[in-house]
Amino acid sequence: MGNCCDKPSEAKYTPREPTKDETVQNMVKTHTKRIQELESTNKKLNEDLQNLATENKRMHGLESTNKKLHAEFQSLATENKRLSETNKTLVKESKTKEKLQQNIKSLEQKLNALTDENEKLKTRLSAALSTMITDGNTAIADLSDENRPTNLATQYTELYDNQWTDAYEYLTLEEQMTELEAIITLRNIFIEIYRTCQKKANNDMNSLTRVLAAFFGGENREMKKQFKDKRKTIFQRGVQDIEPEIKDVMKRILSKEQTMKAKEVFRFIDESSKIAWLMVIQDPPMYVDVDTDREGQTFDTDAFRPYTKTGAVMEYVVWPVVYLARGEAMVAKGVAQGKKAADLQKSMKQQPLRNETTRTGTYSNTQHQTSTEVKQEQKKPDQSSQPLLTRSVENTSQRQEISGTNQPKQIKLSQWPPNKEVQKQNMSSSTTTTITVGGQQPLAGKK
């Protein structure tokens, strides 16, 4: 029984025999395709042939290069042999060089040691020469030192212009001192501070000299000079060390502790202590003329500025003169009260003011009455007949500026001491050039 879904059977196909023309056409197509394949193969063969020709040419080039490389190899082998021999020579030379370097290093060490020793000797020689030249030599100033003598002279003048004025006003207004009592008190304060500092500095240097002599078996100026210079750099310590002694001196001059503690007086004492200490530790020490008993002496305008009065003679010294060193040029003028000769004759009939410079007074303010406890020292000889350390300067070539602008002028006397005729000419000269130290002008009318 047949299935309804079965496909009908296909009819059997029998291929047809090709015709002669179709056979020829097929043969043509076959041969054409074969020819194309052969042409393609031939083209590839031609390309391969060309490549082989190129490669053959390259091979010839490589052979030529190979010959060159072979020649270079031979040359390098020869050079290598030469370098080997050179290397052997260099090894021998290297060993010799090492020995030479060791010798050089040893010689350099010896040279450095000798150089160091030479520098030390030069330093010691320079220090010794510097000590010999500068020790106690006022002609050479250390311009790097802010507290050199010329600057101290300026500070000294400013002390009078500033702190002195404030303390003077306090003593006259608050302590009810008279003008003369206040002047003498302030003058004695500075002088006694200067003397105390001078004594302290001398004792310190004497002690140092004994220690150095004991240690070195004799004087050692170089070491002593180093201590002098060091003392100037740490001057604040010296001011602090001497403060108790200055307080004791002030108690003898100022009877009331309240006066010493007053800010105006304290500032004057404090600044005076610093300036006086710096003065006495200079090398050589600066000199303050503490001999102020000059009543009746000729008013030396070269050394003093007038206080409130001018005159041919001096009545009393207000502020002492300062010199670069004892016997050297003046660096800061003093201040003095002038008086006419006629007034002096009148005052001689009355009780004169004597030895005010060498007195140490103690003032007490009780009901506006002032009492003075005076310790009288031996009166010093009159110095009016002694040669003046400073003279009127009429020739500008005698004036030498020590350092910088606005710095005090130092007068160096080429001939000293002057003869009597020169002194008379100086004393009688009507034209006098006033030397102003530190640019400070006389303060008039300090009352």
C-alpha positions, 0 to 999 in steps of 0.5 A: 500500500503506497504512502500518500506523502511519497514524492513521485519518482523523477525521470531518469536523465541521460546526458547528450553527446557533445557535438564536434563544435562543442568539443573543439570549443572545449579544447580551445578553452582548456588550451587557453587556460593552460597557456595562461597558467604557463604564462603566469609560471613563466612570469614567476620564473622570470622574476625568480631569475631576476632575483637570482641575478640580483642575489648573485650580484650581491654574493659577488659583493659579499665576497668582495666585502669578505676579502676586505674584512679578512684583510681588516681582520689580519690588520686587527690581529697585528694591531692586537698583538702590538697592543698586547705588547703595549699593554705589557709595557703600560702595566710596567709603567703603571706599577712605576707610576703607582710608586711615583704617586705614593712618593708624590703623596708623601711629598705633598703631605710633607709640603702641607705640613711645612706650609701649615707650619709656615702659615703659623709662623707667619701668623705669629710673626704678623701678630708679633709685628702688629703688637709691636706696631699697635701696642700703645700706639695712638697714631694707628686707629682701628676703624672697624672698632665702634668704640675707638677714641674718636667715637668715644670723644663724640659720646663724651660730648653727647653725654654732656649735651644730653644726660648731663642736662637732664641730671642738672635740671633734676638736681636744680629743680627737684633737689633744690641745688644751686647751679654751682652745686649741681655743676660740681656734683655732676662734674665730680660724679664723672671724675670719680667714676673715671678714677674708679674705672682707671684704678680697676683697669690698672689693677686688672692689667697689673694682675694679668701681667704678673700671671703672664710673667709667671706662666711664660717666664717673662713678659709676653706682649703678644698675649697681653695685646690679645687680652687688651683687645678682648677686654674691649670687645666684652666691655659690658662685663667690665662695666658690670664688674665695677658697678658695686664700686661705683655705687659706693663712690656715689653714696659718698657724693650723693647723700640721698639714695633717692637722688642716685635712683632718680632716672635722670641721675641714674642715666647720667651715672650709667652712661658715664660708667660705660664711657669712662670704662671704655676710655680707660681700656683703650690702648693706650688709655684715654686721659681725662684732665681731672685737675679742674682747679683753674680759677684765675687761669687764662681761659684757653679757648683751644681746650674749653668751650664757654658755659654761660659766660666768656672772659679772659680767665676761668672761674670754674670748670664745668666739664673736663677736657679729654685727650687721646692719651696722656701727653697726646692730642686733645679729642674732646673739649671741656666746658668752663665758666668764663670771668673778666679779669676785673671780676676776678679781682673782686672775687679775690677779696671775697671767699674764693672757690678753691679746689672744687675739682679735688673735692668730693661733696655730699649734698643733703636737701633739708628745707632748701638748705644745702650742706657740703661734706668736703674731703679736701685733697692736696691741691695740685700745682698750677698748670697754667705755666705748663705747655698746652697739649692743644693749640690754636690751629691756623694752618689746615695742614696741621689738622688730620681727620682720624676717621670718616665724615662727621668724626672728631678732628685729632690734632697731631703736634709735629714739634713738642714741646713748643718753645716759650715764644710759640706759647706766648704767640698762642696765648696772645693770638687774637685769631683762634680757630675753634676745633669742634669735636663730633660736630657738637656746639657749646650749649649756652644758658644751661641754667 
